[in-house]
Amino acid sequence: MYSKVYDYIELCKDERFTGFGDGRIIQDIVLPDDGEYHVCLTFDDGPNPEYTPQILDLLKAYDAKATFFIFGKFAEVYPEIVRRIVSEHHEIGNHTYSHPTLTSLDLSEIQREIFEGEKAIQSAVEYRCSLFRPPYGIFSDEIVEKVEELNYKFMLWSRDMQVNDWELPGTDKMVDEIISNVKNGSVILMHDAGGNRDQTVETVAKVLPILKSLNYKFTTLSELMNSRTRG
């Protein structure tokens, strides 16, 4: 169905992989060395009634912003959490309605998934998403083109900021992975739903004060990209 399929999660594990270089697929955001340090925490697959509020509480305590890629079905079930995300000045991205592997669908089905995801978000809160992240990080060139056609930016994450929290590797391992590799403009991938996320919450609780002590500011993805533009 598609000319070439990319599995970004697997590509990130390959040290020879240097990223996508055409600028259409946003992964690493290189910021100017102007003395300010910015990082973006991103959370996929929520909202979840147990974990998302805990993460929001932590972000609020450290005056940190983040970007949440919302799963449309959960937005319908937990609209009050979606509203809280927006009211606390975080950013929302579209993560489809039912979280399918996109390459198992044709382009018309993908468009429907994106539209239904957007509709579910807008049924909870007045908000227009401008960012899209593919479920499981699996996509093709044709899918990127379709997403662009629908006026979304195609967002991934920094290659060295994939902490694999879905594998439950342990809080200390995830914290060390982030602190060892963080740089100005890092986009960190984590999940606030989709399984037991206690380790993710604990990681956020530890990473926020450490990065803050290193003079990092926590911004949304759009703010991060705007900083790059200004540079």
C-alpha positions in Angstrom: 0.0 0.0 0.0 2.9 2.4 0.9 6.2 2.8 -0.9 8.3 2.7 2.3 7.3 2.3 6.0 9.2 3.9 8.8 9.3 2.6 12.3 10.7 5.5 14.2 10.9 3.7 17.6 13.1 1.1 16.0 15.1 3.7 14.1 15.9 5.5 17.3 17.6 2.4 18.6 20.0 2.3 15.6 23.1 4.4 16.3 23.6 4.8 12.5 20.3 6.6 12.0 20.8 10.3 11.7 17.2 11.4 11.3 15.0 12.7 8.5 16.7 15.6 6.8 14.0 17.3 4.7 12.4 19.4 7.5 8.9 18.1 7.0 9.2 15.5 9.8 10.1 17.3 13.0 12.2 15.4 15.5 15.3 17.2 16.8 14.8 20.9 17.3 18.1 22.7 17.2 18.0 26.0 19.1 20.6 28.8 19.0 23.2 29.0 21.8 21.9 32.2 23.3 22.3 31.4 26.9 18.7 30.1 27.3 17.8 26.4 27.6 14.5 25.0 26.6 13.1 21.4 26.7 9.7 20.0 25.9 8.0 17.1 27.7 5.5 15.3 25.5 3.0 12.8 26.7 1.1 10.4 24.4 -2.1 8.3 24.6 -4.0 10.1 27.3 -5.9 11.5 29.0 -6.0 8.9 31.8 -7.9 9.6 35.0 -5.2 8.2 37.2 -1.9 9.4 35.6 -2.7 12.6 33.7 -3.8 14.5 36.8 -0.7 13.5 38.7 1.5 14.7 35.8 -0.5 18.0 35.6 -0.1 18.5 39.3 3.7 18.1 39.0 3.9 20.4 36.0 1.9 23.0 37.9 4.2 22.8 40.9 7.2 23.6 38.7 5.5 26.1 36.5 6.3 23.8 33.5 4.4 23.6 30.2 4.1 20.4 28.2 2.5 19.0 25.0 -0.1 16.2 25.2 -0.9 14.1 22.2 -4.5 13.2 22.8 -6.2 9.9 22.0 -9.6 10.9 20.7 -11.6 8.0 22.3 -10.2 9.0 25.7 -11.0 12.7 25.1 -14.6 11.7 24.8 -14.5 9.7 28.1 -12.5 12.2 30.1 -13.3 15.7 28.7 -12.7 17.4 32.0 -9.1 16.3 31.9 -8.7 17.7 28.3 -10.2 21.0 29.6 -7.8 21.1 32.5 -4.8 20.5 30.1 -5.9 23.6 28.1 -6.8 25.7 31.0 -3.4 25.2 32.6 -1.8 26.5 29.3 -0.4 23.2 28.0 -0.6 22.3 24.3 -2.6 19.5 22.7 -1.7 17.5 19.6 -3.8 15.1 17.6 -2.9 11.4 18.1 -5.8 10.0 16.1 -9.2 8.8 17.4 -8.5 5.1 18.0 -4.7 4.8 17.9 -4.3 2.4 14.9 -1.1 1.5 13.1 -1.5 4.1 10.3 0.1 1.9 7.7 -2.6 -0.7 8.1 -5.1 1.9 6.8 -5.6 3.7 3.5 -5.3 7.4 3.2 -9.0 8.1 3.4 -9.2 6.0 6.6 -6.3 7.9 8.1 -8.0 11.2 7.3 -11.1 9.9 9.1 -9.0 9.0 12.1 -7.5 12.4 12.2 -10.8 14.2 11.8 -12.5 12.1 14.4 -9.7 12.7 16.8 -10.0 16.4 16.3 -13.7 16.3 16.7 -13.4 14.4 20.0 -11.0 17.1 21.3 -13.2 19.9 20.2 -16.2 18.3 21.8 -14.3 18.7 25.1 -12.8 22.1 24.6 -12.6 24.9 22.1 -9.2 24.1 20.6 -7.7 23.6 17.2 -4.7 21.3 17.1 -1.9 22.2 14.8 0.4 19.2 15.6 0.1 15.5 14.8 2.0 12.5 16.1 1.6 9.0 14.5 0.7 6.2 16.9 3.6 3.9 17.5 5.8 6.2 15.5 5.0 4.2 12.3 4.3 6.1 9.1 5.2 6.5 5.4 6.0 9.4 3.1 2.4 9.3 1.8 1.1 9.7 5.3 3.3 12.6 6.0 2.0 14.3 2.9 -1.6 13.6 4.0 -1.0 15.1 7.4 0.5 18.2 5.8 -2.5 18.4 3.5 -4.7 18.6 6.5 -2.7 21.5 7.9 -0.9 19.7 10.7 2.9 19.7 11.5 4.2 16.1 11.6 5.8 15.7 15.0 8.1 13.0 16.3 10.6 13.4 19.2 14.4 13.7 19.7 16.2 10.5 18.8 18.0 10.3 22.2 14.9 11.2 24.2 13.0 7.9 23.7 13.0 6.5 27.3 10.7 3.5 26.4 8.5 4.0 29.5 6.0 1.5 28.1 8.7 -1.2 28.8 8.8 -0.2 32.5 12.6 0.0 32.5 12.7 1.6 36.0 12.6 5.2 37.1 16.3 5.6 37.7 17.1 4.3 34.2 14.7 6.8 32.6 15.9 9.7 34.7 19.5 8.9 33.8 18.6 8.6 30.1 17.0 12.0 30.1 19.7 13.9 32.2 22.6 12.3 30.3 21.3 13.2 26.9 19.3 16.4 27.3 20.3 19.5 25.3 18.8 22.8 24.3 15.7 21.9 22.2 15.2 18.3 23.4 11.8 16.8 22.8 11.2 14.0 25.3 8.7 11.2 24.6 6.7 9.7 27.5 3.2 8.3 28.0 0.4 9.3 30.4 -1.8 6.3 29.5 -1.7 2.9 27.8 -0.6 0.8 30.8 0.9 1.2 34.3 2.5 4.7 34.2 3.7 4.9 37.9 7.3 4.9 36.7 6.6 7.7 34.3 5.0 9.9 37.0 8.0 9.2 39.3 10.4 10.1 36.4 8.6 13.4 35.8 8.8 14.1 39.6 12.5 13.6 39.6 13.4 15.2 36.2 11.5 18.5 36.7 13.7 19.7 39.7 16.9 18.5 38.2 16.4 20.2 34.8 15.1 23.3 36.5 18.4 23.4 38.6 20.2 23.2 35.2 18.3 26.4 34.1 16.1 24.6 31.6 12.7 26.1 30.9 9.8 23.7 30.1 7.9 24.8 27.0 5.4 23.5 24.5 6.4 22.1 21.2 5.1 25.1 19.3 7.0 27.5 21.6 10.1 25.4 21.0 9.7 25.7 17.2 9.1 29.4 17.5 12.3 29.8 19.4 14.1 28.0 16.6 12.5 30.4 14.1 13.6 33.4 16.1 17.1 32.1 16.1 
